[in-house]
Amino acid sequence: MKIELTEILICPGCRGELELEVLEEEAGEVVTGSLHCAACNLSYPICEGVPDLLLPESRSDA
């Protein structure tokens, strides 16, 4: 995921601003990490460069 995308992404739960936490970065792109919404305290994982913006109750691992 390109870091610049965080400027346009919003929380699907409350439409709040998302904060990026990078765990692994490669060539200016986030490979693993998470997006966190301080407003509703939800986190969305980033795995293999793809952010999972499904609400927690909609994820298959929930």
Secondary structure, DSSP 8 states (H G I E B T S, - for coil): -BGGGGGT-B-TTT--BEEEEEEEEETTEEEEEEEEETTTTEEEEEETTEE--S-GGGSTT-
